[in-house]
Amino acid sequence: MEIRLAQAQDIDAWMALVERVRDAFPGLETAAAMEEHRKNVLCFIAQSAAICAIDADRVVGILLFSKETGELCFLAVDPACQRQHIAQRLVSFMLTQMDADQDITVTTYREDDPDGRAARAFYKHLGFTEGRLTEAFSHLVQELILKRKPAEQA
């Protein structure tokens, strides 16, 4: 399996994966929302801020991030390929693209939302801790934060 920065020619395979997982992501319910997401992904790709996992010429994992804000913006793994540590490898690759002392945030389901159990457990396993409660796409969510030490203290 190859983990690498996504390229423009990956967009159709990327969006095919998004189509398979879109029910787990509020804000991707309509065709217009999916088209907007496609445009956003292409912007992330142009900024070298999109990572994909490729297995046998298939995109099986995807991640969008912002170097400027230190945010993990979108992470998904093909349901048929879960429990293979693909998400962990994507996050590890993302961390190599960020400043070593930059804290990383991600917004996910709140603790009392059963849809978020797996995602919250994953992020907590990686060392993310609970941050502020907020709202996104008309859903109650929570920010999780990965505190990173400055390079000289690591």
N, CA, C and O atoms as a GROMACS GRO file, in nm:
protein
  616
    1MET      N    1   0.084  -0.118   0.000
    1MET     CA    2   0.000   0.000   0.000
    1MET      C    3   0.088   0.124   0.000
    1MET      O    4   0.190   0.131   0.070
    2GLU      N    5   0.048   0.220  -0.079
    2GLU     CA    6   0.123   0.345  -0.091
    2GLU      C    7   0.043   0.459  -0.028
    2GLU      O    8  -0.076   0.476  -0.055
    3ILE      N    9   0.109   0.537   0.057
    3ILE     CA   10   0.050   0.658   0.114
    3ILE      C   11   0.126   0.774   0.051
    3ILE      O   12   0.248   0.781   0.059
    4ARG      N   13   0.052   0.867  -0.013
    4ARG     CA   14   0.119   0.977  -0.084
    4ARG      C   15   0.026   1.097  -0.095
    4ARG      O   16  -0.094   1.088  -0.071
    5LEU      N   17   0.086   1.210  -0.133
    5LEU     CA   18   0.005   1.326  -0.164
    5LEU      C   19  -0.082   1.294  -0.286
    5LEU      O   20  -0.035   1.232  -0.382
    6ALA      N   21  -0.206   1.336  -0.281
    6ALA     CA   22  -0.297   1.312  -0.392
    6ALA      C   23  -0.261   1.403  -0.509
    6ALA      O   24  -0.201   1.509  -0.493
    7GLN      N   25  -0.299   1.358  -0.627
    7GLN     CA   26  -0.277   1.433  -0.750
    7GLN      C   27  -0.412   1.454  -0.819
    7GLN      O   28  -0.508   1.381  -0.792
    8ALA      N   29  -0.417   1.551  -0.907
    8ALA     CA   30  -0.544   1.584  -0.974
    8ALA      C   31  -0.605   1.462  -1.042
    8ALA      O   32  -0.728   1.448  -1.045
    9GLN      N   33  -0.523   1.375  -1.097
    9GLN     CA   34  -0.578   1.257  -1.167
    9GLN      C   35  -0.641   1.155  -1.070
    9GLN      O   36  -0.704   1.059  -1.115
   10ASP      N   37  -0.624   1.175  -0.939
   10ASP     CA   38  -0.686   1.086  -0.840
   10ASP      C   39  -0.831   1.125  -0.810
   10ASP      O   40  -0.900   1.051  -0.739
   11ILE      N   41  -0.879   1.237  -0.861
   11ILE     CA   42  -1.006   1.294  -0.815
   11ILE      C   43  -1.125   1.200  -0.836
   11ILE      O   44  -1.211   1.192  -0.749
   12ASP      N   45  -1.134   1.131  -0.948
   12ASP     CA   46  -1.250   1.044  -0.970
   12ASP      C   47  -1.251   0.927  -0.872
   12ASP      O   48  -1.356   0.893  -0.817
   13ALA      N   49  -1.136   0.865  -0.850
   13ALA     CA   50  -1.127   0.754  -0.754
   13ALA      C   51  -1.151   0.806  -0.612
   13ALA      O   52  -1.214   0.738  -0.530
   14TRP      N   53  -1.100   0.926  -0.583
   14TRP     CA   54  -1.123   0.988  -0.452
   14TRP      C   55  -1.272   1.006  -0.426
   14TRP      O   56  -1.324   0.968  -0.321
   15MET      N   57  -1.341   1.065  -0.525
   15MET     CA   58  -1.484   1.092  -0.508
   15MET      C   59  -1.566   0.962  -0.505
   15MET      O   60  -1.672   0.959  -0.443
   16ALA      N   61  -1.519   0.858  -0.571
   16ALA     CA   62  -1.588   0.729  -0.562
   16ALA      C   63  -1.585   0.678  -0.418
   16ALA      O   64  -1.684   0.622  -0.370
   17LEU      N   65  -1.473   0.698  -0.348
   17LEU     CA   66  -1.465   0.660  -0.208
   17LEU      C   67  -1.556   0.750  -0.123
   17LEU      O   68  -1.627   0.700  -0.035
   18VAL      N   69  -1.555   0.880  -0.149
   18VAL     CA   70  -1.644   0.970  -0.076
   18VAL      C   71  -1.789   0.926  -0.093
   18VAL      O   72  -1.867   0.929   0.002
   19GLU      N   73  -1.826   0.886  -0.212
   19GLU     CA   74  -1.963   0.839  -0.239
   19GLU      C   75  -1.996   0.719  -0.150
   19GLU      O   76  -2.108   0.708  -0.100
   20ARG      N   77  -1.900   0.628  -0.130
   20ARG     CA   78  -1.924   0.509  -0.048
   20ARG      C   79  -1.940   0.541   0.101
   20ARG      O   80  -2.005   0.466   0.173
   21VAL      N   81  -1.880   0.652   0.147
   21VAL     CA   82  -1.882   0.682   0.291
   21VAL      C   83  -1.964   0.807   0.326
   21VAL      O   84  -1.970   0.845   0.443
   22ARG      N   85  -2.026   0.869   0.229
   22ARG     CA   86  -2.087   1.002   0.251
   22ARG      C   87  -2.194   1.004   0.357
   22ARG      O   88  -2.217   1.108   0.418
   23ASP      N   89  -2.261   0.892   0.383
   23ASP     CA   90  -2.365   0.889   0.486
   23ASP      C   91  -2.308   0.916   0.626
   23ASP      O   92  -2.383   0.956   0.715
   24ALA      N   93  -2.180   0.895   0.645
   24ALA     CA   94  -2.116   0.917   0.776
   24ALA      C   95  -2.071   1.062   0.794
   24ALA      O   96  -2.020   1.098   0.900
   25PHE      N   97  -2.089   1.145   0.689
   25PHE     CA   98  -2.038   1.281   0.693
   25PHE      C   99  -2.150   1.382   0.668
   25PHE      O  100  -2.191   1.401   0.553
   26PRO      N  101  -2.198   1.446   0.774
   26PRO     CA  102  -2.299   1.551   0.754
   26PRO      C  103  -2.246   1.657   0.657
   26PRO      O  104  -2.128   1.695   0.662
   27GLY      N  105  -2.335   1.704   0.570
   27GLY     CA  106  -2.295   1.807   0.475
   27GLY      C  107  -2.271   1.753   0.335
   27GLY      O  108  -2.245   1.830   0.243
   28LEU      N  109  -2.279   1.621   0.317
   28LEU     CA  110  -2.257   1.561   0.184
   28LEU      C  111  -2.384   1.493   0.131
   28LEU      O  112  -2.375   1.402   0.049
   29GLU      N  113  -2.500   1.538   0.179
   29GLU     CA  114  -2.625   1.469   0.146
   29GLU      C  115  -2.673   1.490   0.003
   29GLU      O  116  -2.740   1.403  -0.052
   30THR      N  117  -2.640   1.602  -0.059
   30THR     CA  118  -2.698   1.634  -0.190
   30THR      C  119  -2.593   1.626  -0.302
   30THR      O  120  -2.472   1.627  -0.276
   31ALA      N  121  -2.641   1.619  -0.424
   31ALA     CA  122  -2.550   1.620  -0.539
   31ALA      C  123  -2.471   1.750  -0.544
   31ALA      O  124  -2.352   1.750  -0.577
   32ALA      N  125  -2.537   1.861  -0.512
   32ALA     CA  126  -2.467   1.990  -0.512
   32ALA      C  127  -2.356   1.992  -0.406
   32ALA      O  128  -2.248   2.045  -0.430
   33ALA      N  129  -2.384   1.934  -0.290
   33ALA     CA  130  -2.283   1.928  -0.184
   33ALA      C  131  -2.164   1.841  -0.228
   33ALA      O  132  -2.049   1.873  -0.199
   34MET      N  133  -2.193   1.733  -0.297
   34MET     CA  134  -2.085   1.645  -0.345
   34MET      C  135  -2.002   1.718  -0.451
   34MET      O  136  -1.880   1.703  -0.454
   35GLU      N  137  -2.066   1.794  -0.537
   35GLU     CA  138  -1.992   1.870  -0.639
   35GLU      C  139  -1.904   1.977  -0.572
   35GLU      O  140  -1.789   1.998  -0.613
   36GLU      N  141  -1.957   2.042  -0.471
   36GLU     CA  142  -1.879   2.141  -0.396
   36GLU      C  143  -1.760   2.074  -0.327
   36GLU      O  144  -1.650   2.130  -0.323
   37HIS      N  145  -1.782   1.954  -0.272
   37HIS     CA  146  -1.674   1.880  -0.208
   37HIS      C  147  -1.565   1.847  -0.310
   37HIS      O  148  -1.446   1.858  -0.280
   38ARG      N  149  -1.606   1.806  -0.428
   38ARG     CA  150  -1.509   1.774  -0.534
   38ARG      C  151  -1.420   1.897  -0.564
   38ARG      O  152  -1.298   1.885  -0.576
   39LYS      N  153  -1.484   2.013  -0.576
   39LYS     CA  154  -1.407   2.136  -0.602
   39LYS      C  155  -1.310   2.164  -0.487
   39LYS      O  156  -1.196   2.202  -0.510
   40ASN      N  157  -1.358   2.145  -0.364
   40ASN     CA  158  -1.272   2.167  -0.248
   40ASN      C  159  -1.154   2.072  -0.247
   40ASN      O  160  -1.041   2.112  -0.218
   41VAL      N  161  -1.180   1.945  -0.278
   41VAL     CA  162  -1.071   1.846  -0.282
   41VAL      C  163  -0.966   1.890  -0.384
   41VAL      O  164  -0.846   1.882  -0.356
   42LEU      N  165  -1.008   1.934  -0.500
   42LEU     CA  166  -0.912   1.979  -0.602
   42LEU      C  167  -0.829   2.097  -0.552
   42LEU      O  168  -0.710   2.108  -0.584
   43CYS      N  169  -0.890   2.186  -0.473
   43CYS     CA  170  -0.814   2.297  -0.412
   43CYS      C  171  -0.712   2.244  -0.313
   43CYS      O  172  -0.597   2.289  -0.312
   44PHE      N  173  -0.752   2.148  -0.230
   44PHE     CA  174  -0.658   2.088  -0.134
   44PHE      C  175  -0.544   2.019  -0.208
   44PHE      O  176  -0.428   2.030  -0.167
   45ILE      N  177  -0.576   1.948  -0.316
   45ILE     CA  178  -0.472   1.881  -0.395
   45ILE      C  179  -0.373   1.983  -0.448
   45ILE      O  180  -0.252   1.961  -0.442
   46ALA      N  181  -0.423   2.094  -0.500
   46ALA     CA  182  -0.336   2.199  -0.555
   46ALA      C  183  -0.245   2.259  -0.448
   46ALA      O  184  -0.137   2.308  -0.480
   47GLN      N  185  -0.287   2.254  -0.322
   47GLN     CA  186  -0.208   2.308  -0.211
   47GLN      C  187  -0.122   2.201  -0.143
   47GLN      O  188  -0.065   2.226  -0.037
   48SER      N  189  -0.112   2.082  -0.203
   48SER     CA  190  -0.041   1.968  -0.143
   48SER      C  191  -0.092   1.941  -0.002
   48SER      O  192  -0.014   1.920   0.091
   49ALA      N  193  -0.224   1.942   0.013
   49ALA     CA  194  -0.287   1.921   0.143
   49ALA      C  195  -0.392   1.810   0.136
   49ALA      O  196  -0.489   1.811   0.212
   50ALA      N  197  -0.372   1.716   0.045
   50ALA     CA  198  -0.461   1.600   0.030
   50ALA      C  199  -0.373   1.476   0.021
   50ALA      O  200  -0.276   1.472  -0.054
   51ILE      N  201  -0.409   1.376   0.099
   51ILE     CA  202  -0.330   1.253   0.106
   51ILE      C  203  -0.422   1.136   0.072
   51ILE      O  204  -0.539   1.135   0.111
   52CYS      N  205  -0.368   1.040  -0.002
   52CYS     CA  206  -0.448   0.922  -0.031
   52CYS      C  207  -0.367   0.795  -0.008
   52CYS      O  208  -0.244   0.793  -0.018
   53ALA      N  209  -0.439   0.690   0.024
   53ALA     CA  210  -0.383   0.557   0.037
   53ALA      C  211  -0.426   0.479  -0.086
   53ALA      O  212  -0.545   0.469  -0.116
   54ILE      N  213  -0.329   0.424  -0.155
   54ILE     CA  214  -0.356   0.350  -0.279
   54ILE      C  215  -0.321   0.203  -0.256
   54ILE      O  216  -0.211   0.172  -0.210
   55ASP      N  217  -0.413   0.114  -0.290
   55ASP     CA  218  -0.388  -0.029  -0.280
   55ASP      C  219  -0.440  -0.093  -0.408
   55ASP      O  220  -0.559  -0.085  -0.439
   56ALA      N  221  -0.351  -0.156  -0.480
   56ALA     CA  222  -0.388  -0.222  -0.606
   56ALA      C  223  -0.462  -0.124  -0.698
   56ALA      O  224  -0.567  -0.157  -0.752
   57ASP      N  225  -0.406  -0.005  -0.715
   57ASP     CA  226  -0.462   0.098  -0.802
   57ASP      C  227  -0.599   0.149  -0.760
   57ASP      O  228  -0.671   0.209  -0.840
   58ARG      N  229  -0.638   0.125  -0.634
   58ARG     CA  230  -0.764   0.177  -0.580
   58ARG      C  231  -0.734   0.274  -0.468
   58ARG      O  232  -0.644   0.251  -0.388
   59VAL      N  233  -0.809   0.383  -0.462
   59VAL     CA  234  -0.799   0.475  -0.349
   59VAL      C  235  -0.881   0.413  -0.236
   59VAL      O  236  -1.002   0.397  -0.248
   60VAL      N  237  -0.813   0.379  -0.125
   60VAL     CA  238  -0.880   0.312  -0.013
   60VAL      C  239  -0.881   0.399   0.113
   60VAL      O  240  -0.944   0.362   0.213
   61GLY      N  241  -0.813   0.512   0.109
   61GLY     CA  242  -0.814   0.603   0.222
   61GLY      C  243  -0.783   0.743   0.175
   61GLY      O  244  -0.704   0.762   0.082
   62ILE      N  245  -0.846   0.843   0.239
   62ILE     CA  246  -0.828   0.982   0.198
   62ILE      C  247  -0.823   1.073   0.321
   62ILE      O  248  -0.887   1.046   0.422
   63LEU      N  249  -0.746   1.180   0.309
   63LEU     CA  250  -0.733   1.276   0.418
   63LEU      C  251  -0.708   1.414   0.360
   63LEU      O  252  -0.624   1.430   0.271
   64LEU      N  253  -0.781   1.514   0.411
   64LEU     CA  254  -0.759   1.654   0.376
   64LEU      C  255  -0.713   1.725   0.503
   64LEU      O  256  -0.763   1.698   0.612
   65PHE      N  257  -0.617   1.817   0.488
   65PHE     CA  258  -0.569   1.890   0.603
   65PHE      C  259  -0.530   2.032   0.565
   65PHE      O  260  -0.510   2.064   0.448
   66SER      N  261  -0.520   2.118   0.667
   66SER     CA  262  -0.479   2.256   0.647
   66SER      C  263  -0.350   2.281   0.723
   66SER      O  264  -0.346   2.270   0.846
   67LYS      N  265  -0.245   2.314   0.650
   67LYS     CA  266  -0.118   2.349   0.715
   67LYS      C  267  -0.134   2.480   0.791
   67LYS      O  268  -0.074   2.497   0.898
   68GLU      N  269  -0.212   2.572   0.737
   68GLU     CA  270  -0.227   2.705   0.797
   68GLU      C  271  -0.297   2.698   0.933
   68GLU      O  272  -0.252   2.762   1.028
   69THR      N  273  -0.406   2.623   0.942
   69THR     CA  274  -0.483   2.619   1.067
   69THR      C  275  -0.451   2.498   1.153
   69THR      O  276  -0.498   2.489   1.266
   70GLY      N  277  -0.372   2.405   1.102
   70GLY     CA  278  -0.340   2.284   1.178
   70GLY      C  279  -0.461   2.194   1.196
   70GLY      O  280  -0.477   2.130   1.300
   71GLU      N  281  -0.544   2.190   1.093
   71GLU     CA  282  -0.668   2.113   1.104
   71GLU      C  283  -0.666   1.990   1.015
   71GLU      O  284  -0.627   1.996   0.898
   72LEU      N  285  -0.709   1.878   1.072
   72LEU     CA  286  -0.739   1.759   0.994
   72LEU      C  287  -0.885   1.779   0.951
   72LEU      O  288  -0.975   1.773   1.034
   73CYS      N  289  -0.906   1.802   0.823
   73CYS     CA  290  -1.037   1.845   0.774
   73CYS      C  291  -1.131   1.731   0.734
   73CYS      O  292  -1.253   1.744   0.747
   74PHE      N  293  -1.075   1.622   0.685
   74PHE     CA  294  -1.159   1.511   0.636
   74PHE      C  295  -1.073   1.386   0.634
   74PHE      O  296  -0.960   1.388   0.585
   75LEU      N  297  -1.126   1.276   0.686
   75LEU     CA  298  -1.055   1.149   0.688
   75LEU      C  299  -1.156   1.038   0.667
   75LEU      O  300  -1.256   1.030   0.739
   76ALA      N  301  -1.130   0.953   0.569
   76ALA     CA  302  -1.220   0.840   0.544
   76ALA      C  303  -1.139   0.722   0.490
   76ALA      O  304  -1.040   0.739   0.419
   77VAL      N  305  -1.185   0.603   0.525
   77VAL     CA  306  -1.125   0.478   0.477
   77VAL      C  307  -1.237   0.394   0.418
   77VAL      O  308  -1.346   0.388   0.474
   78ASP      N  309  -1.208   0.329   0.308
   78ASP     CA  310  -1.305   0.239   0.245
   78ASP      C  311  -1.354   0.138   0.350
   78ASP      O  312  -1.272   0.073   0.414
   79PRO      N  313  -1.485   0.125   0.367
   79PRO     CA  314  -1.537   0.030   0.467
   79PRO      C  315  -1.482  -0.112   0.449
   79PRO      O  316  -1.468  -0.184   0.547
   80ALA      N  317  -1.453  -0.152   0.326
   80ALA     CA  318  -1.400  -0.286   0.301
   80ALA      C  319  -1.254  -0.300   0.346
   80ALA      O  320  -1.201  -0.411   0.350
   81CYS      N  321  -1.190  -0.189   0.379
   81CYS     CA  322  -1.047  -0.191   0.413
   81CYS      C  323  -1.020  -0.144   0.556
   81CYS      O  324  -0.905  -0.118   0.592
   82GLN      N  325  -1.124  -0.133   0.636
   82GLN     CA  326  -1.103  -0.086   0.772
   82GLN      C  327  -1.031  -0.191   0.855
   82GLN      O  328  -1.028  -0.309   0.819
   83ARG      N  329  -0.974  -0.146   0.966
   83ARG     CA  330  -0.897  -0.230   1.058
   83ARG      C  331  -0.765  -0.276   0.998
   83ARG      O  332  -0.711  -0.379   1.038
   84GLN      N  333  -0.714  -0.200   0.902
   84GLN     CA  334  -0.583  -0.229   0.844
   84GLN      C  335  -0.484  -0.116   0.873
   84GLN      O  336  -0.378  -0.107   0.811
   85HIS      N  337  -0.518  -0.030   0.967
   85HIS     CA  338  -0.433   0.083   1.011
   85HIS      C  339  -0.411   0.186   0.902
   85HIS      O  340  -0.313   0.261   0.906
   86ILE      N  341  -0.500   0.192   0.804
   86ILE     CA  342  -0.486   0.288   0.694
   86ILE      C  343  -0.502   0.431   0.748
   86ILE      O  344  -0.424   0.519   0.715
   87ALA      N  345  -0.603   0.452   0.831
   87ALA     CA  346  -0.626   0.587   0.886
   87ALA      C  347  -0.505   0.633   0.967
   87ALA      O  348  -0.464   0.748   0.957
   88GLN      N  349  -0.448   0.545   1.045
   88GLN     CA  350  -0.331   0.580   1.126
   88GLN      C  351  -0.213   0.616   1.035
   88GLN      O  352  -0.139   0.710   1.064
   89ARG      N  353  -0.196   0.544   0.927
   89ARG     CA  354  -0.087   0.575   0.833
   89ARG      C  355  -0.111   0.709   0.763
   89ARG      O  356  -0.016   0.784   0.740
   90LEU      N  357  -0.237   0.739   0.730
   90LEU     CA  358  -0.269   0.868   0.669
   90LEU      C  359  -0.237   0.983   0.765
   90LEU      O  360  -0.176   1.082   0.725
   91VAL      N  361  -0.277   0.969   0.891
   91VAL     CA  362  -0.250   1.074   0.989
   91VAL      C  363  -0.100   1.089   1.011
   91VAL      O  364  -0.049   1.201   1.018
   92SER      N  365  -0.028   0.977   1.020
   92SER     CA  366   0.119   0.984   1.037
   92SER      C  367   0.183   1.058   0.921
   92SER      O  368   0.273   1.140   0.942
   93PHE      N  369   0.139   1.032   0.799
   93PHE     CA  370   0.193   1.103   0.682
   93PHE      C  371   0.160   1.251   0.691
   93PHE      O  372   0.244   1.336   0.662
   94MET      N  373   0.036   1.283   0.730
   94MET     CA  374  -0.004   1.423   0.743
   94MET      C  375   0.088   1.496   0.841
   94MET      O  376   0.129   1.609   0.815
   95LEU      N  377   0.121   1.432   0.952
   95LEU     CA  378   0.206   1.496   1.052
   95LEU      C  379   0.343   1.531   0.996
   95LEU      O  380   0.406   1.627   1.042
   96THR      N  381   0.391   1.455   0.899
   96THR     CA  382   0.521   1.487   0.837
   96THR      C  383   0.512   1.611   0.749
   96THR      O  384   0.614   1.672   0.716
   97GLN      N  385   0.392   1.650   0.712
   97GLN     CA  386   0.370   1.765   0.625
   97GLN      C  387   0.344   1.894   0.704
   97GLN      O  388   0.336   2.002   0.646
   98MET      N  389   0.331   1.882   0.836
   98MET     CA  390   0.298   1.995   0.923
   98MET      C  391   0.420   2.037   1.002
   98MET      O  392   0.516   1.961   1.014
   99ASP      N  393   0.417   2.158   1.057
   99ASP     CA  394   0.522   2.201   1.149
   99ASP      C  395   0.520   2.108   1.269
   99ASP      O  396   0.413   2.074   1.320
  100ALA      N  397   0.638   2.066   1.314
  100ALA     CA  398   0.649   1.967   1.421
  100ALA      C  399   0.590   2.014   1.553
  100ALA      O  400   0.549   1.932   1.636
  101ASP      N  401   0.584   2.145   1.575
  101ASP     CA  402   0.531   2.195   1.702
  101ASP      C  403   0.387   2.247   1.690
  101ASP      O  404   0.335   2.309   1.783
  102GLN      N  405   0.324   2.221   1.577
  102GLN     CA  406   0.189   2.270   1.553
  102GLN      C  407   0.086   2.173   1.610
  102GLN      O  408   0.086   2.055   1.576
  103ASP      N  409  -0.003   2.223   1.696
  103ASP     CA  410  -0.113   2.141   1.745
  103ASP      C  411  -0.207   2.112   1.628
  103ASP      O  412  -0.222   2.193   1.537
  104ILE      N  413  -0.270   1.995   1.632
  104ILE     CA  414  -0.361   1.952   1.526
  104ILE      C  415  -0.501   1.941   1.586
  104ILE      O  416  -0.519   1.883   1.693
  105THR      N  417  -0.600   1.996   1.516
  105THR     CA  418  -0.739   1.984   1.560
  105THR      C  419  -0.819   1.905   1.457
  105THR      O  420  -0.787   1.904   1.338
  106VAL      N  421  -0.923   1.840   1.505
  106VAL     CA  422  -1.018   1.772   1.419
  106VAL      C  423  -1.155   1.788   1.483
  106VAL      O  424  -1.168   1.786   1.606
  107THR      N  425  -1.257   1.803   1.402
  107THR     CA  426  -1.393   1.812   1.451
  107THR      C  427  -1.463   1.680   1.421
  107THR      O  428  -1.461   1.632   1.308
  108THR      N  429  -1.525   1.623   1.523
  108THR     CA  430  -1.593   1.495   1.506
  108THR      C  431  -1.720   1.493   1.591
  108THR      O  432  -1.754   1.591   1.657
  109TYR      N  433  -1.789   1.381   1.587
  109TYR     CA  434  -1.912   1.366   1.664
  109TYR      C  435  -1.886   1.386   1.813
  109TYR      O  436  -1.775   1.361   1.862
  110ARG      N  437  -1.988   1.430   1.883
  110ARG     CA  438  -1.978   1.442   2.029
  110ARG      C  439  -1.982   1.304   2.094
  110ARG      O  440  -2.022   1.205   2.033
  111GLU      N  441  -1.938   1.300   2.218
  111GLU     CA  442  -1.925   1.174   2.291
  111GLU      C  443  -2.056   1.096   2.300
  111GLU      O  444  -2.054   0.973   2.295
  112ASP      N  445  -2.168   1.164   2.313
  112ASP     CA  446  -2.296   1.095   2.329
  112ASP      C  447  -2.360   1.053   2.197
  112ASP      O  448  -2.471   1.000   2.197
  113ASP      N  449  -2.292   1.076   2.086
  113ASP     CA  450  -2.346   1.040   1.954
  113ASP      C  451  -2.290   0.903   1.914
  113ASP      O  452  -2.170   0.889   1.892
  114PRO      N  453  -2.378   0.800   1.904
  114PRO     CA  454  -2.329   0.666   1.870
  114PRO      C  455  -2.258   0.659   1.735
  114PRO      O  456  -2.174   0.571   1.714
  115ASP      N  457  -2.290   0.750   1.642
  115ASP     CA  458  -2.223   0.751   1.512
  115ASP      C  459  -2.075   0.784   1.523
  115ASP      O  460  -1.998   0.756   1.431
  116GLY      N  461  -2.035   0.842   1.634
  116GLY     CA  462  -1.897   0.887   1.647
  116GLY      C  463  -1.807   0.799   1.732
  116GLY      O  464  -1.691   0.833   1.754
  117ARG      N  465  -1.859   0.688   1.782
  117ARG     CA  466  -1.779   0.604   1.873
  117ARG      C  467  -1.646   0.563   1.813
  117ARG      O  468  -1.542   0.580   1.876
  118ALA      N  469  -1.648   0.509   1.693
  118ALA     CA  470  -1.524   0.458   1.631
  118ALA      C  471  -1.426   0.572   1.603
  118ALA      O  472  -1.307   0.559   1.630
  119ALA      N  473  -1.477   0.682   1.550
  119ALA     CA  474  -1.388   0.795   1.519
  119ALA      C  475  -1.326   0.852   1.646
  119ALA      O  476  -1.206   0.878   1.649
  120ARG      N  477  -1.406   0.871   1.749
  120ARG     CA  478  -1.354   0.926   1.874
  120ARG      C  479  -1.251   0.833   1.936
  120ARG      O  480  -1.147   0.878   1.983
  121ALA      N  481  -1.278   0.703   1.934
  121ALA     CA  482  -1.182   0.605   1.990
  121ALA      C  483  -1.051   0.610   1.911
  121ALA      O  484  -0.943   0.603   1.970
  122PHE      N  485  -1.062   0.622   1.780
  122PHE     CA  486  -0.941   0.631   1.695
  122PHE      C  487  -0.859   0.754   1.730
  122PHE      O  488  -0.739   0.744   1.755
  123TYR      N  489  -0.922   0.870   1.733
  123TYR     CA  490  -0.849   0.994   1.761
  123TYR      C  491  -0.789   0.992   1.901
  123TYR      O  492  -0.676   1.038   1.921
  124LYS      N  493  -0.863   0.941   1.998
  124LYS     CA  494  -0.810   0.934   2.135
  124LYS      C  495  -0.690   0.838   2.141
  124LYS      O  496  -0.594   0.865   2.213
  125HIS      N  497  -0.696   0.730   2.067
  125HIS     CA  498  -0.583   0.635   2.060
  125HIS      C  499  -0.457   0.706   2.007
  125HIS      O  500  -0.346   0.674   2.049
  126LEU      N  501  -0.476   0.801   1.917
  126LEU     CA  502  -0.362   0.875   1.861
  126LEU      C  503  -0.313   0.987   1.954
  126LEU      O  504  -0.210   1.049   1.927
  127GLY      N  505  -0.386   1.012   2.062
  127GLY     CA  506  -0.342   1.113   2.157
  127GLY      C  507  -0.422   1.242   2.154
  127GLY      O  508  -0.387   1.337   2.224
  128PHE      N  509  -0.527   1.248   2.074
  128PHE     CA  510  -0.612   1.367   2.072
  128PHE      C  511  -0.690   1.375   2.204
  128PHE      O  512  -0.730   1.273   2.260
  129THR      N  513  -0.710   1.496   2.253
  129THR     CA  514  -0.789   1.519   2.374
  129THR      C  515  -0.907   1.609   2.341
  129THR      O  516  -0.907   1.679   2.240
  130GLU      N  517  -1.007   1.607   2.427
  130GLU     CA  518  -1.130   1.681   2.401
  130GLU      C  519  -1.109   1.831   2.411
  130GLU      O  520  -1.042   1.880   2.502
  131GLY      N  521  -1.166   1.902   2.316
  131GLY     CA  522  -1.164   2.047   2.314
  131GLY      C  523  -1.307   2.099   2.321
  131GLY      O  524  -1.394   2.038   2.383
  132ARG      N  525  -1.329   2.212   2.258
  132ARG     CA  526  -1.458   2.280   2.270
  132ARG      C  527  -1.570   2.208   2.196
  132ARG      O  528  -1.548   2.139   2.096
  133LEU      N  529  -1.691   2.227   2.248
  133LEU     CA  530  -1.812   2.177   2.183
  133LEU      C  531  -1.859   2.284   2.086
  133LEU      O  532  -1.854   2.403   2.118
  134THR      N  533  -1.904   2.242   1.968
  134THR     CA  534  -1.946   2.339   1.867
  134THR      C  535  -2.052   2.274   1.777
  134THR      O  536  -2.109   2.171   1.812
  135GLU      N  537  -2.078   2.335   1.663
  135GLU     CA  538  -2.177   2.285   1.569
  135GLU      C  539  -2.122   2.299   1.427
  135GLU      O  540  -2.056   2.398   1.396
  136ALA      N  541  -2.149   2.199   1.342
  136ALA     CA  542  -2.110   2.204   1.202
  136ALA      C  543  -2.215   2.130   1.119
  136ALA      O  544  -2.260   2.022   1.158
  137PHE      N  545  -2.253   2.187   1.008
  137PHE     CA  546  -2.353   2.126   0.919
  137PHE      C  547  -2.480   2.089   0.996
  137PHE      O  548  -2.540   1.984   0.972
  138SER      N  549  -2.521   2.176   1.089
  138SER     CA  550  -2.641   2.157   1.170
  138SER      C  551  -2.632   2.035   1.262
  138SER      O  552  -2.735   1.981   1.303
  139HIS      N  553  -2.511   1.992   1.294
  139HIS     CA  554  -2.490   1.880   1.386
  139HIS      C  555  -2.404   1.928   1.502
  139HIS      O  556  -2.314   2.010   1.486
  140LEU      N  557  -2.434   1.875   1.620
  140LEU     CA  558  -2.352   1.904   1.736
  140LEU      C  559  -2.223   1.822   1.725
  140LEU      O  560  -2.228   1.700   1.705
  141VAL      N  561  -2.109   1.888   1.738
  141VAL     CA  562  -1.979   1.823   1.721
  141VAL      C  563  -1.884   1.868   1.832
  141VAL      O  564  -1.916   1.957   1.911
  142GLN      N  565  -1.767   1.807   1.834
  142GLN     CA  566  -1.664   1.845   1.930
  142GLN      C  567  -1.530   1.850   1.860
  142GLN      O  568  -1.498   1.768   1.774
  143GLU      N  569  -1.452   1.949   1.901
  143GLU     CA  570  -1.316   1.962   1.851
  143GLU      C  571  -1.226   1.874   1.939
  143GLU      O  572  -1.236   1.876   2.062
  144LEU      N  573  -1.140   1.798   1.875
  144LEU     CA  574  -1.038   1.720   1.946
  144LEU      C  575  -0.902   1.779   1.907
  144LEU      O  576  -0.884   1.824   1.794
  145ILE      N  577  -0.809   1.778   2.000
  145ILE     CA  578  -0.680   1.845   1.979
  145ILE      C  579  -0.566   1.748   2.007
  145ILE      O  580  -0.565   1.678   2.109
  146LEU      N  581  -0.471   1.746   1.916
  146LEU     CA  582  -0.346   1.671   1.935
  146LEU      C  583  -0.239   1.774   1.968
  146LEU      O  584  -0.195   1.849   1.882
  147LYS      N  585  -0.196   1.776   2.095
  147LYS     CA  586  -0.092   1.870   2.139
  147LYS      C  587   0.043   1.813   2.095
  147LYS      O  588   0.074   1.697   2.119
  148ARG      N  589   0.122   1.899   2.030
  148ARG     CA  590   0.255   1.856   1.984
  148ARG      C  591   0.360   1.944   2.050
  148ARG      O  592   0.343   2.065   2.062
  149LYS      N  593   0.466   1.881   2.091
  149LYS     CA  594   0.574   1.953   2.158
  149LYS      C  595   0.662   2.022   2.055
  149LYS      O  596   0.677   1.972   1.943
  150PRO      N  597   0.721   2.135   2.092
  150PRO     CA  598   0.820   2.196   2.001
  150PRO      C  599   0.932   2.096   1.975
  150PRO      O  600   0.966   2.015   2.061
  151ALA      N  601   0.990   2.104   1.855
  151ALA     CA  602   1.091   2.008   1.811
  151ALA      C  603   1.205   1.991   1.912
  151ALA      O  604   1.252   1.880   1.934
  152GLU      N  605   1.250   2.102   1.975
  152GLU     CA  606   1.363   2.091   2.067
  152GLU      C  607   1.326   2.019   2.197
  152GLU      O  608   1.415   1.979   2.272
  153GLN      N  609   1.196   2.002   2.224
  153GLN     CA  610   1.154   1.935   2.346
  153GLN      C  611   1.111   1.790   2.319
  153GLN      O  612   1.086   1.715   2.413
  154ALA      N  613   1.104   1.752   2.195
  154ALA     CA  614   1.053   1.619   2.160
  154ALA      C  615   1.150   1.510   2.204
  154ALA      O  616   1.123   1.392   2.182
   0.00000   0.00000   0.00000
